[in-house]
């Protein structure tokens, strides 16, 4: 997967995780909020890796 595609994928993951957290808060569902937090942490990790590889490539 290209570097740009990785960045876009990570940002999309983060946005969907934020939506889950928001839905969980609106519904009072702790399970949804926790799942959103977990996915958001994973997305942050992927985003950091994608940015690091992009910097390493000299962009």
mmCIF file as Biopython writes it, N, C-alpha, C and O atoms, coordinates in Angstrom:
data_model
#
loop_
_atom_site.group_PDB
_atom_site.id
_atom_site.type_symbol
_atom_site.label_atom_id
_atom_site.label_alt_id
_atom_site.label_comp_id
_atom_site.label_asym_id
_atom_site.label_entity_id
_atom_site.label_seq_id
_atom_site.pdbx_PDB_ins_code
_atom_site.Cartn_x
_atom_site.Cartn_y
_atom_site.Cartn_z
_atom_site.occupancy
_atom_site.B_iso_or_equiv
_atom_site.auth_seq_id
_atom_site.auth_asym_id
_atom_site.pdbx_PDB_model_num
ATOM 1   N N  . UNK A ? 1  ? 0.857   -1.171 0.000  1.0 0.0 1  A 1 
ATOM 2   C CA . UNK A ? 1  ? 0.000   0.000  0.000  1.0 0.0 1  A 1 
ATOM 3   C C  . UNK A ? 1  ? 0.904   1.235  0.000  1.0 0.0 1  A 1 
ATOM 4   O O  . UNK A ? 1  ? 1.916   1.267  0.700  1.0 0.0 1  A 1 
ATOM 5   N N  . UNK A ? 2  ? 0.545   2.224  -0.767 1.0 0.0 2  A 1 
ATOM 6   C CA . UNK A ? 2  ? 1.332   3.443  -0.838 1.0 0.0 2  A 1 
ATOM 7   C C  . UNK A ? 2  ? 1.236   4.258  0.437  1.0 0.0 2  A 1 
ATOM 8   O O  . UNK A ? 2  ? 0.315   4.098  1.238  1.0 0.0 2  A 1 
ATOM 9   N N  . UNK A ? 3  ? 2.216   5.140  0.601  1.0 0.0 3  A 1 
ATOM 10  C CA . UNK A ? 3  ? 2.250   5.953  1.823  1.0 0.0 3  A 1 
ATOM 11  C C  . UNK A ? 3  ? 1.010   6.832  1.967  1.0 0.0 3  A 1 
ATOM 12  O O  . UNK A ? 3  ? 0.447   6.952  3.055  1.0 0.0 3  A 1 
ATOM 13  N N  . UNK A ? 4  ? 0.597   7.436  0.877  1.0 0.0 4  A 1 
ATOM 14  C CA . UNK A ? 4  ? -0.575  8.317  0.929  1.0 0.0 4  A 1 
ATOM 15  C C  . UNK A ? 4  ? -1.831  7.527  1.292  1.0 0.0 4  A 1 
ATOM 16  O O  . UNK A ? 4  ? -2.665  7.992  2.069  1.0 0.0 4  A 1 
ATOM 17  N N  . UNK A ? 5  ? -1.954  6.342  0.729  1.0 0.0 5  A 1 
ATOM 18  C CA . UNK A ? 5  ? -3.111  5.493  1.029  1.0 0.0 5  A 1 
ATOM 19  C C  . UNK A ? 5  ? -3.114  5.083  2.497  1.0 0.0 5  A 1 
ATOM 20  O O  . UNK A ? 5  ? -4.173  5.008  3.120  1.0 0.0 5  A 1 
ATOM 21  N N  . UNK A ? 6  ? -1.929  4.817  3.052  1.0 0.0 6  A 1 
ATOM 22  C CA . UNK A ? 6  ? -1.841  4.470  4.475  1.0 0.0 6  A 1 
ATOM 23  C C  . UNK A ? 6  ? -2.320  5.622  5.347  1.0 0.0 6  A 1 
ATOM 24  O O  . UNK A ? 6  ? -3.039  5.412  6.324  1.0 0.0 6  A 1 
ATOM 25  N N  . UNK A ? 7  ? -1.920  6.845  4.990  1.0 0.0 7  A 1 
ATOM 26  C CA . UNK A ? 7  ? -2.356  8.021  5.747  1.0 0.0 7  A 1 
ATOM 27  C C  . UNK A ? 7  ? -3.872  8.179  5.690  1.0 0.0 7  A 1 
ATOM 28  O O  . UNK A ? 7  ? -4.515  8.423  6.711  1.0 0.0 7  A 1 
ATOM 29  N N  . UNK A ? 8  ? -4.428  8.041  4.516  1.0 0.0 8  A 1 
ATOM 30  C CA . UNK A ? 8  ? -5.878  8.180  4.338  1.0 0.0 8  A 1 
ATOM 31  C C  . UNK A ? 8  ? -6.605  7.092  5.117  1.0 0.0 8  A 1 
ATOM 32  O O  . UNK A ? 8  ? -7.617  7.364  5.763  1.0 0.0 8  A 1 
ATOM 33  N N  . UNK A ? 9  ? -6.103  5.874  5.060  1.0 0.0 9  A 1 
ATOM 34  C CA . UNK A ? 9  ? -6.722  4.758  5.784  1.0 0.0 9  A 1 
ATOM 35  C C  . UNK A ? 9  ? -6.698  5.000  7.296  1.0 0.0 9  A 1 
ATOM 36  O O  . UNK A ? 9  ? -7.685  4.753  7.989  1.0 0.0 9  A 1 
ATOM 37  N N  . UNK A ? 10 ? -5.566  5.482  7.793  1.0 0.0 10 A 1 
ATOM 38  C CA . UNK A ? 10 ? -5.444  5.748  9.231  1.0 0.0 10 A 1 
ATOM 39  C C  . UNK A ? 10 ? -6.389  6.867  9.667  1.0 0.0 10 A 1 
ATOM 40  O O  . UNK A ? 10 ? -7.002  6.785  10.731 1.0 0.0 10 A 1 
ATOM 41  N N  . UNK A ? 11 ? -6.507  7.902  8.853  1.0 0.0 11 A 1 
ATOM 42  C CA . UNK A ? 11 ? -7.419  8.995  9.191  1.0 0.0 11 A 1 
ATOM 43  C C  . UNK A ? 11 ? -8.873  8.519  9.170  1.0 0.0 11 A 1 
ATOM 44  O O  . UNK A ? 11 ? -9.678  8.938  10.001 1.0 0.0 11 A 1 
ATOM 45  N N  . UNK A ? 12 ? -9.202  7.651  8.228  1.0 0.0 12 A 1 
ATOM 46  C CA . UNK A ? 12 ? -10.562 7.104  8.167  1.0 0.0 12 A 1 
ATOM 47  C C  . UNK A ? 12 ? -10.843 6.220  9.384  1.0 0.0 12 A 1 
ATOM 48  O O  . UNK A ? 12 ? -11.942 6.246  9.937  1.0 0.0 12 A 1 
ATOM 49  N N  . UNK A ? 13 ? -9.847  5.444  9.792  1.0 0.0 13 A 1 
ATOM 50  C CA . UNK A ? 13 ? -10.002 4.605  10.985 1.0 0.0 13 A 1 
ATOM 51  C C  . UNK A ? 13 ? -10.259 5.477  12.212 1.0 0.0 13 A 1 
ATOM 52  O O  . UNK A ? 13 ? -11.111 5.165  13.044 1.0 0.0 13 A 1 
ATOM 53  N N  . UNK A ? 14 ? -9.513  6.568  12.309 1.0 0.0 14 A 1 
ATOM 54  C CA . UNK A ? 14 ? -9.652  7.465  13.454 1.0 0.0 14 A 1 
ATOM 55  C C  . UNK A ? 14 ? -11.034 8.111  13.476 1.0 0.0 14 A 1 
ATOM 56  O O  . UNK A ? 14 ? -11.646 8.253  14.535 1.0 0.0 14 A 1 
ATOM 57  N N  . UNK A ? 15 ? -11.516 8.499  12.301 1.0 0.0 15 A 1 
ATOM 58  C CA . UNK A ? 15 ? -12.835 9.131  12.224 1.0 0.0 15 A 1 
ATOM 59  C C  . UNK A ? 15 ? -13.943 8.151  12.611 1.0 0.0 15 A 1 
ATOM 60  O O  . UNK A ? 15 ? -14.875 8.524  13.324 1.0 0.0 15 A 1 
ATOM 61  N N  . UNK A ? 16 ? -13.851 6.914  12.152 1.0 0.0 16 A 1 
ATOM 62  C CA . UNK A ? 16 ? -14.884 5.940  12.505 1.0 0.0 16 A 1 
ATOM 63  C C  . UNK A ? 16 ? -14.821 5.598  13.991 1.0 0.0 16 A 1 
ATOM 64  O O  . UNK A ? 16 ? -15.853 5.339  14.610 1.0 0.0 16 A 1 
ATOM 65  N N  . UNK A ? 17 ? -13.620 5.594  14.567 1.0 0.0 17 A 1 
ATOM 66  C CA . UNK A ? 17 ? -13.486 5.338  16.003 1.0 0.0 17 A 1 
ATOM 67  C C  . UNK A ? 17 ? -14.105 6.475  16.810 1.0 0.0 17 A 1 
ATOM 68  O O  . UNK A ? 17 ? -14.765 6.237  17.821 1.0 0.0 17 A 1 
ATOM 69  N N  . UNK A ? 18 ? -13.892 7.706  16.364 1.0 0.0 18 A 1 
ATOM 70  C CA . UNK A ? 18 ? -14.490 8.852  17.052 1.0 0.0 18 A 1 
ATOM 71  C C  . UNK A ? 18 ? -16.015 8.778  16.979 1.0 0.0 18 A 1 
ATOM 72  O O  . UNK A ? 18 ? -16.702 9.149  17.930 1.0 0.0 18 A 1 
ATOM 73  N N  . UNK A ? 19 ? -16.537 8.303  15.859 1.0 0.0 19 A 1 
ATOM 74  C CA . UNK A ? 19 ? -17.990 8.146  15.703 1.0 0.0 19 A 1 
ATOM 75  C C  . UNK A ? 19 ? -18.516 7.111  16.688 1.0 0.0 19 A 1 
ATOM 76  O O  . UNK A ? 19 ? -19.569 7.307  17.296 1.0 0.0 19 A 1 
ATOM 77  N N  . UNK A ? 20 ? -17.791 6.018  16.845 1.0 0.0 20 A 1 
ATOM 78  C CA . UNK A ? 20 ? -18.208 4.994  17.805 1.0 0.0 20 A 1 
ATOM 79  C C  . UNK A ? 20 ? -18.240 5.557  19.221 1.0 0.0 20 A 1 
ATOM 80  O O  . UNK A ? 20 ? -19.188 5.327  19.972 1.0 0.0 20 A 1 
ATOM 81  N N  . UNK A ? 21 ? -17.187 6.299  19.577 1.0 0.0 21 A 1 
ATOM 82  C CA . UNK A ? 21 ? -17.143 6.904  20.910 1.0 0.0 21 A 1 
ATOM 83  C C  . UNK A ? 21 ? -18.306 7.854  21.113 1.0 0.0 21 A 1 
ATOM 84  O O  . UNK A ? 21 ? -18.941 7.857  22.167 1.0 0.0 21 A 1 
ATOM 85  N N  . UNK A ? 22 ? -18.581 8.654  20.109 1.0 0.0 22 A 1 
ATOM 86  C CA . UNK A ? 22 ? -19.664 9.621  20.179 1.0 0.0 22 A 1 
ATOM 87  C C  . UNK A ? 22 ? -21.016 8.919  20.322 1.0 0.0 22 A 1 
ATOM 88  O O  . UNK A ? 22 ? -21.849 9.317  21.136 1.0 0.0 22 A 1 
ATOM 89  N N  . UNK A ? 23 ? -21.223 7.882  19.531 1.0 0.0 23 A 1 
ATOM 90  C CA . UNK A ? 23 ? -22.473 7.119  19.615 1.0 0.0 23 A 1 
ATOM 91  C C  . UNK A ? 23 ? -22.617 6.474  20.985 1.0 0.0 23 A 1 
ATOM 92  O O  . UNK A ? 23 ? -23.703 6.463  21.565 1.0 0.0 23 A 1 
ATOM 93  N N  . UNK A ? 24 ? -21.526 5.941  21.493 1.0 0.0 24 A 1 
ATOM 94  C CA . UNK A ? 24 ? -21.563 5.323  22.815 1.0 0.0 24 A 1 
ATOM 95  C C  . UNK A ? 24 ? -21.914 6.327  23.890 1.0 0.0 24 A 1 
ATOM 96  O O  . UNK A ? 24 ? -22.672 6.014  24.807 1.0 0.0 24 A 1 
ATOM 97  N N  . UNK A ? 25 ? -21.372 7.537  23.790 1.0 0.0 25 A 1 
ATOM 98  C CA . UNK A ? 25 ? -21.672 8.574  24.768 1.0 0.0 25 A 1 
ATOM 99  C C  . UNK A ? 25 ? -23.133 8.998  24.659 1.0 0.0 25 A 1 
ATOM 100 O O  . UNK A ? 25 ? -23.798 9.206  25.674 1.0 0.0 25 A 1 
ATOM 101 N N  . UNK A ? 26 ? -23.632 9.127  23.440 1.0 0.0 26 A 1 
ATOM 102 C CA . UNK A ? 26 ? -25.014 9.560  23.242 1.0 0.0 26 A 1 
ATOM 103 C C  . UNK A ? 26 ? -26.012 8.513  23.757 1.0 0.0 26 A 1 
ATOM 104 O O  . UNK A ? 26 ? -27.071 8.852  24.285 1.0 0.0 26 A 1 
ATOM 105 N N  . UNK A ? 27 ? -25.654 7.257  23.594 1.0 0.0 27 A 1 
ATOM 106 C CA . UNK A ? 27 ? -26.552 6.181  24.008 1.0 0.0 27 A 1 
ATOM 107 C C  . UNK A ? 27 ? -26.288 5.716  25.441 1.0 0.0 27 A 1 
ATOM 108 O O  . UNK A ? 27 ? -27.054 4.930  25.996 1.0 0.0 27 A 1 
ATOM 109 N N  . UNK A ? 28 ? -25.210 6.203  26.026 1.0 0.0 28 A 1 
ATOM 110 C CA . UNK A ? 28 ? -24.853 5.756  27.370 1.0 0.0 28 A 1 
ATOM 111 C C  . UNK A ? 28 ? -24.319 4.328  27.378 1.0 0.0 28 A 1 
ATOM 112 O O  . UNK A ? 28 ? -24.434 3.625  28.382 1.0 0.0 28 A 1 
ATOM 113 N N  . UNK A ? 29 ? -23.739 3.901  26.270 1.0 0.0 29 A 1 
ATOM 114 C CA . UNK A ? 29 ? -23.239 2.525  26.115 1.0 0.0 29 A 1 
ATOM 115 C C  . UNK A ? 29 ? -21.730 2.494  26.324 1.0 0.0 29 A 1 
ATOM 116 O O  . UNK A ? 29 ? -20.969 2.919  25.454 1.0 0.0 29 A 1 
ATOM 117 N N  . UNK A ? 30 ? -21.302 1.993  27.471 1.0 0.0 30 A 1 
ATOM 118 C CA . UNK A ? 30 ? -19.870 1.937  27.793 1.0 0.0 30 A 1 
ATOM 119 C C  . UNK A ? 30 ? -19.096 1.025  26.847 1.0 0.0 30 A 1 
ATOM 120 O O  . UNK A ? 30 ? -17.930 1.286  26.551 1.0 0.0 30 A 1 
ATOM 121 N N  . UNK A ? 31 ? -19.741 -0.049 26.368 1.0 0.0 31 A 1 
ATOM 122 C CA . UNK A ? 31 ? -19.070 -0.968 25.455 1.0 0.0 31 A 1 
ATOM 123 C C  . UNK A ? 31 ? -18.680 -0.266 24.153 1.0 0.0 31 A 1 
ATOM 124 O O  . UNK A ? 31 ? -17.571 -0.448 23.650 1.0 0.0 31 A 1 
ATOM 125 N N  . UNK A ? 32 ? -19.597 0.536  23.614 1.0 0.0 32 A 1 
ATOM 126 C CA . UNK A ? 32 ? -19.301 1.280  22.387 1.0 0.0 32 A 1 
ATOM 127 C C  . UNK A ? 32 ? -18.200 2.316  22.618 1.0 0.0 32 A 1 
ATOM 128 O O  . UNK A ? 32 ? -17.308 2.477  21.785 1.0 0.0 32 A 1 
ATOM 129 N N  . UNK A ? 33 ? -18.266 3.012  23.742 1.0 0.0 33 A 1 
ATOM 130 C CA . UNK A ? 33 ? -17.240 4.010  24.034 1.0 0.0 33 A 1 
ATOM 131 C C  . UNK A ? 33 ? -15.864 3.360  24.155 1.0 0.0 33 A 1 
ATOM 132 O O  . UNK A ? 33 ? -14.878 3.892  23.646 1.0 0.0 33 A 1 
ATOM 133 N N  . UNK A ? 34 ? -15.798 2.219  24.823 1.0 0.0 34 A 1 
ATOM 134 C CA . UNK A ? 34 ? -14.516 1.525  24.986 1.0 0.0 34 A 1 
ATOM 135 C C  . UNK A ? 34 ? -13.990 1.030  23.645 1.0 0.0 34 A 1 
ATOM 136 O O  . UNK A ? 34 ? -12.797 1.141  23.361 1.0 0.0 34 A 1 
ATOM 137 N N  . UNK A ? 35 ? -14.880 0.484  22.823 1.0 0.0 35 A 1 
ATOM 138 C CA . UNK A ? 35 ? -14.472 0.029  21.492 1.0 0.0 35 A 1 
ATOM 139 C C  . UNK A ? 35 ? -13.942 1.199  20.669 1.0 0.0 35 A 1 
ATOM 140 O O  . UNK A ? 35 ? -12.950 1.053  19.956 1.0 0.0 35 A 1 
ATOM 141 N N  . UNK A ? 36 ? -14.589 2.348  20.760 1.0 0.0 36 A 1 
ATOM 142 C CA . UNK A ? 36 ? -14.119 3.545  20.057 1.0 0.0 36 A 1 
ATOM 143 C C  . UNK A ? 36 ? -12.753 3.988  20.542 1.0 0.0 36 A 1 
ATOM 144 O O  . UNK A ? 36 ? -11.901 4.363  19.737 1.0 0.0 36 A 1 
ATOM 145 N N  . UNK A ? 37 ? -12.535 3.950  21.848 1.0 0.0 37 A 1 
ATOM 146 C CA . UNK A ? 37 ? -11.229 4.317  22.401 1.0 0.0 37 A 1 
ATOM 147 C C  . UNK A ? 37 ? -10.144 3.358  21.936 1.0 0.0 37 A 1 
ATOM 148 O O  . UNK A ? 37 ? -9.033  3.771  21.604 1.0 0.0 37 A 1 
ATOM 149 N N  . UNK A ? 38 ? -10.480 2.066  21.918 1.0 0.0 38 A 1 
ATOM 150 C CA . UNK A ? 38 ? -9.509  1.059  21.492 1.0 0.0 38 A 1 
ATOM 151 C C  . UNK A ? 38 ? -9.126  1.247  20.023 1.0 0.0 38 A 1 
ATOM 152 O O  . UNK A ? 38 ? -7.950  1.207  19.663 1.0 0.0 38 A 1 
ATOM 153 N N  . UNK A ? 39 ? -10.148 1.453  19.183 1.0 0.0 39 A 1 
ATOM 154 C CA . UNK A ? 39 ? -9.880  1.651  17.746 1.0 0.0 39 A 1 
ATOM 155 C C  . UNK A ? 39 ? -9.133  2.959  17.491 1.0 0.0 39 A 1 
ATOM 156 O O  . UNK A ? 39 ? -8.284  3.029  16.603 1.0 0.0 39 A 1 
ATOM 157 N N  . UNK A ? 40 ? -9.451  3.994  18.272 1.0 0.0 40 A 1 
ATOM 158 C CA . UNK A ? 40 ? -8.775  5.267  18.101 1.0 0.0 40 A 1 
ATOM 159 C C  . UNK A ? 40 ? -7.293  5.140  18.435 1.0 0.0 40 A 1 
ATOM 160 O O  . UNK A ? 40 ? -6.454  5.723  17.749 1.0 0.0 40 A 1 
ATOM 161 N N  . UNK A ? 41 ? -6.963  4.393  19.471 1.0 0.0 41 A 1 
ATOM 162 C CA . UNK A ? 41 ? -5.564  4.170  19.834 1.0 0.0 41 A 1 
ATOM 163 C C  . UNK A ? 41 ? -4.841  3.404  18.728 1.0 0.0 41 A 1 
ATOM 164 O O  . UNK A ? 41 ? -3.699  3.722  18.394 1.0 0.0 41 A 1 
ATOM 165 N N  . UNK A ? 42 ? -5.497  2.404  18.165 1.0 0.0 42 A 1 
ATOM 166 C CA . UNK A ? 42 ? -4.896  1.646  17.066 1.0 0.0 42 A 1 
ATOM 167 C C  . UNK A ? 42 ? -4.680  2.542  15.847 1.0 0.0 42 A 1 
ATOM 168 O O  . UNK A ? 42 ? -3.651  2.448  15.178 1.0 0.0 42 A 1 
ATOM 169 N N  . UNK A ? 43 ? -5.641  3.403  15.563 1.0 0.0 43 A 1 
ATOM 170 C CA . UNK A ? 43 ? -5.532  4.309  14.417 1.0 0.0 43 A 1 
ATOM 171 C C  . UNK A ? 43 ? -4.402  5.311  14.624 1.0 0.0 43 A 1 
ATOM 172 O O  . UNK A ? 43 ? -3.679  5.634  13.682 1.0 0.0 43 A 1 
ATOM 173 N N  . UNK A ? 44 ? -4.243  5.808  15.857 1.0 0.0 44 A 1 
ATOM 174 C CA . UNK A ? 44 ? -3.138  6.732  16.141 1.0 0.0 44 A 1 
ATOM 175 C C  . UNK A ? 44 ? -1.797  6.060  15.893 1.0 0.0 44 A 1 
ATOM 176 O O  . UNK A ? 44 ? -0.870  6.680  15.371 1.0 0.0 44 A 1 
ATOM 177 N N  . UNK A ? 45 ? -1.699  4.797  16.266 1.0 0.0 45 A 1 
ATOM 178 C CA . UNK A ? 45 ? -0.467  4.045  16.052 1.0 0.0 45 A 1 
ATOM 179 C C  . UNK A ? 45 ? -0.175  3.890  14.556 1.0 0.0 45 A 1 
ATOM 180 O O  . UNK A ? 45 ? 0.952   4.108  14.111 1.0 0.0 45 A 1 
ATOM 181 N N  . UNK A ? 46 ? -1.186  3.516  13.794 1.0 0.0 46 A 1 
ATOM 182 C CA . UNK A ? 46 ? -1.027  3.357  12.343 1.0 0.0 46 A 1 
ATOM 183 C C  . UNK A ? 46 ? -0.656  4.698  11.706 1.0 0.0 46 A 1 
ATOM 184 O O  . UNK A ? 46 ? 0.201   4.755  10.824 1.0 0.0 46 A 1 
ATOM 185 N N  . UNK A ? 47 ? -1.301  5.770  12.155 1.0 0.0 47 A 1 
ATOM 186 C CA . UNK A ? 47 ? -1.017  7.099  11.613 1.0 0.0 47 A 1 
ATOM 187 C C  . UNK A ? 47 ? 0.421   7.511  11.915 1.0 0.0 47 A 1 
ATOM 188 O O  . UNK A ? 47 ? 1.103   8.055  11.047 1.0 0.0 47 A 1 
ATOM 189 N N  . UNK A ? 48 ? 0.882   7.260  13.123 1.0 0.0 48 A 1 
ATOM 190 C CA . UNK A ? 48 ? 2.256   7.599  13.484 1.0 0.0 48 A 1 
ATOM 191 C C  . UNK A ? 48 ? 3.245   6.811  12.627 1.0 0.0 48 A 1 
ATOM 192 O O  . UNK A ? 48 ? 4.246   7.365  12.171 1.0 0.0 48 A 1 
ATOM 193 N N  . UNK A ? 49 ? 2.976   5.534  12.406 1.0 0.0 49 A 1 
ATOM 194 C CA . UNK A ? 49 ? 3.850   4.712  11.564 1.0 0.0 49 A 1 
ATOM 195 C C  . UNK A ? 49 ? 3.876   5.226  10.130 1.0 0.0 49 A 1 
ATOM 196 O O  . UNK A ? 49 ? 4.936   5.290  9.507  1.0 0.0 49 A 1 
ATOM 197 N N  . UNK A ? 50 ? 2.707   5.593  9.606  1.0 0.0 50 A 1 
ATOM 198 C CA . UNK A ? 50 ? 2.628   6.090  8.232  1.0 0.0 50 A 1 
ATOM 199 C C  . UNK A ? 50 ? 3.383   7.406  8.088  1.0 0.0 50 A 1 
ATOM 200 O O  . UNK A ? 50 ? 4.081   7.620  7.096  1.0 0.0 50 A 1 
ATOM 201 N N  . UNK A ? 51 ? 3.245   8.288  9.077  1.0 0.0 51 A 1 
ATOM 202 C CA . UNK A ? 51 ? 3.969   9.555  9.022  1.0 0.0 51 A 1 
ATOM 203 C C  . UNK A ? 51 ? 5.470   9.345  9.140  1.0 0.0 51 A 1 
ATOM 204 O O  . UNK A ? 51 ? 6.248   10.026 8.472  1.0 0.0 51 A 1 
ATOM 205 N N  . UNK A ? 52 ? 5.879   8.406  9.986  1.0 0.0 52 A 1 
ATOM 206 C CA . UNK A ? 52 ? 7.305   8.126  10.148 1.0 0.0 52 A 1 
ATOM 207 C C  . UNK A ? 52 ? 7.901   7.568  8.861  1.0 0.0 52 A 1 
ATOM 208 O O  . UNK A ? 52 ? 9.010   7.943  8.483  1.0 0.0 52 A 1 
ATOM 209 N N  . UNK A ? 53 ? 7.191   6.690  8.194  1.0 0.0 53 A 1 
ATOM 210 C CA . UNK A ? 53 ? 7.709   6.125  6.950  1.0 0.0 53 A 1 
ATOM 211 C C  . UNK A ? 53 ? 7.767   7.195  5.865  1.0 0.0 53 A 1 
ATOM 212 O O  . UNK A ? 53 ? 8.645   7.174  5.004  1.0 0.0 53 A 1 
ATOM 213 N N  . UNK A ? 54 ? 6.821   8.130  5.918  1.0 0.0 54 A 1 
ATOM 214 C CA . UNK A ? 54 ? 6.830   9.211  4.941  1.0 0.0 54 A 1 
ATOM 215 C C  . UNK A ? 54 ? 8.026   10.139 5.169  1.0 0.0 54 A 1 
ATOM 216 O O  . UNK A ? 54 ? 8.670   10.582 4.218  1.0 0.0 54 A 1 
ATOM 217 N N  . UNK A ? 55 ? 8.317   10.431 6.461  1.0 0.0 55 A 1 
ATOM 218 C CA . UNK A ? 55 ? 9.483   11.255 6.785  1.0 0.0 55 A 1 
ATOM 219 C C  . UNK A ? 55 ? 10.768  10.554 6.392  1.0 0.0 55 A 1 
ATOM 220 O O  . UNK A ? 55 ? 11.693  11.193 5.892  1.0 0.0 55 A 1 
ATOM 221 N N  . UNK A ? 56 ? 10.840  9.251  6.608  1.0 0.0 56 A 1 
ATOM 222 C CA . UNK A ? 56 ? 12.018  8.474  6.271  1.0 0.0 56 A 1 
ATOM 223 C C  . UNK A ? 56 ? 12.267  8.477  4.770  1.0 0.0 56 A 1 
ATOM 224 O O  . UNK A ? 56 ? 13.408  8.377  4.321  1.0 0.0 56 A 1 
ATOM 225 N N  . UNK A ? 57 ? 11.202  8.591  4.005  1.0 0.0 57 A 1 
ATOM 226 C CA . UNK A ? 57 ? 11.327  8.618  2.556  1.0 0.0 57 A 1 
ATOM 227 C C  . UNK A ? 57 ? 11.763  9.981  2.037  1.0 0.0 57 A 1 
ATOM 228 O O  . UNK A ? 57 ? 12.044  10.141 0.850  1.0 0.0 57 A 1 
ATOM 229 N N  . UNK A ? 58 ? 11.817  10.962 2.934  1.0 0.0 58 A 1 
ATOM 230 C CA . UNK A ? 58 ? 12.304  12.282 2.537  1.0 0.0 58 A 1 
ATOM 231 C C  . UNK A ? 58 ? 11.236  13.223 2.038  1.0 0.0 58 A 1 
ATOM 232 O O  . UNK A ? 58 ? 11.526  14.105 1.230  1.0 0.0 58 A 1 
ATOM 233 N N  . UNK A ? 59 ? 10.015  13.064 2.491  1.0 0.0 59 A 1 
ATOM 234 C CA . UNK A ? 59 ? 8.935   13.944 2.049  1.0 0.0 59 A 1 
ATOM 235 C C  . UNK A ? 59 ? 8.563   14.905 3.107  1.0 0.0 59 A 1 
ATOM 236 O O  . UNK A ? 59 ? 7.668   15.726 2.908  1.0 0.0 59 A 1 
#
